[in-house]
């Protein structure tokens, strides 16, 4: 019997309440918008007909009225799905956080506390 997806999650996900842009480097510089986040990872949406190459990278996130930045967070891709709507080809990509420092963990937790709205 296969486990329910919710049962497999270690952390609860939260929708992001304000527009948050991200760039993943060096695998392939691509910008998009963050959909949700948890202490274990996040998902984003981006416009593309093909997925960007798989691989690990560093995330740079820009958010808030003052363009606050969270940089060089190691991430690894978990899934990449097509979510086309209204004739636009969009993709959803899910990432998990890699080996992060205590300071990076603190900053991610603060981002979730300030910007996370409802559980997904």
Secondary structure, DSSP 8 states (H G I E B T S, - for coil): ----HHHH-SS--EEESS-EEEEEETT--EEEEEEEEETTEEEEEEE-SS------EEEEEEETTTTEEEEEEEEEEEEEEE--BTTB-EEEEEEEE-S--HHHHHHHHHHHHHHEEEE-
